[in-house]
Amino acid sequence: MKIVCIGAGYVGGPTMAMIAYKCPDIQVVVVDINAARIAAWNSDELPIYEPGLDDVVKAARDRNLFFSTDTHKHVAEGDIIFVSVNTPTKTRGVGAGKAADLTYWEGAARMIASVSTSSKIVVEKSTVPVKTAEAIEKVLRRNCADPNVHFEILSNPEFLAEGTAIEDLEKPDRVLIGGKETESGQQAIQVLKSVYEHWIPAERILCANLWSAELSKLTANAMLAQRISSINSISALCEATGADVQQVARCIGTDSRIGPKFLNASVGFGGSCFQKDILNLVYICETVGLKQVAEYWHSVVHINDYQKQRFVERMIEAMFNTISGKKIAVLGFAFKKDTGDTRETPAIDVCKGLMADNARINIYDPKVTEAQIHNDLSLDKFMWDHPSASGTKSPRQNSVTCFKDAYSACQDAHGLCVLTEWDEFKTLDYERIYASMTKPAFVFDGRNILDHTRLRSLGFVVYALGKPLDP
Ligand code: NAD
């Protein structure tokens, strides 16, 4: 059997690496139109950071796992074709700002059809709107020259979370396979199931009809994001009333119907999926005339925006209503710990909010590159204080500077804010940091990971989300 995956991104790369690692009898080829990405997958510097990924890739690469730009050849030879291309939010035209842009998906489907001379199972790995399979089937069927070629479409949405992708792929809560209720649909489900059964217990492999599987992925992300927005909305209420959101979370999380996970108040959710998928759900509800349902889910995104804005306003208010010219250290830029991914990270909105009030920002993140920050904050004249490759120091040209460690970022700062829950921020020498900062020195904990009592004892003024304010 030969498995081919179109799209070597955050999902295609790790999922296929895991399949190849666990199924030495199956040849797995990941193809992408982005030659630089493929070159990186074939090098020692993988294109994405994910704990444990290096070991899995290195164990299977060049054994039964291959990365290639030769999409046509491999797709033509494949028995199962996973499609794991990006499905971003549309930026223009009908549905702009909400609907999923399926340009890449349709392009991939047309390519599959045009090169296929044998029947194939085509698997939706990307997150797509419900009923996408119906459209894709038409594209496949009408663009394949050989009428004897049969395409069976399955939905196999990916539930991995960045930062824990390898763990999630090795021991998933469940694998979901959706297919048609026809004989060929059920046969295809069994073929894909047999792949996953190499390492996943059969009872964890759920089968559903196509539309239910497609909708389950959107619903799962919407409900995860809703939980974050729910606790974040309560964090605002805690600050207004003197309650403590961590105590509230602990008190409600022990109720087995609620459960303790995903109840950490934070500066907001980010990542490439939650917002995009909720907006997609909102758009689908609107197009089928469910206005109230659309509004309900839209509020999850509104609360997330509100939380980011509220955090910035709190910072400004705490620093005597003016941050113009003040230095603020930003610890963490990735949307969560253990990833270098900054797509839709709340740090972008927080930094832009601080920049709008003319603050000077010092950023440190252990895995995010200067170039990413440059791009995310649209800094045209971005210059770095630390020595460039040539060894010369660049002059400071604007209000943002990146640093290679937290201590340098905090030097002379009026305040520091934690925007990503990296473990290393918990164990920094805060006595040293306090001594190096301008007084009064403020801490704004956007993830509630620091020891606030200790920080206060060192002299910091502490603002933590959903916590009683310092007198
Ligand atoms: P990504 O942008 O990292 O990767 C997508 C890749 O597809 C890119 O490298 C791009 O060059 C490639 N591509 C696009 N069109 C192509 C074509 N015609 N031929 C070959 N390659 C092509 O995206 P991602 O984060 O891996 O997400 C992929 C899908 O999985 C999305 O639908 C996303 O919603 C979903 N998803 C993402 C996550 C996550 O945590 N990132 C989790 C679950 C599901």
Residues whose N, C-alpha, C, O or C-beta is under 5 A from the ligand:
A	BS01	NAD	I6 G7 A8 G9 Y10 V11 G12 V31 D32 I33 N34 S84 V85 N86 T87 Y104 G107 A108 K125 S126 T127 E158 F159 L160 E162 C273
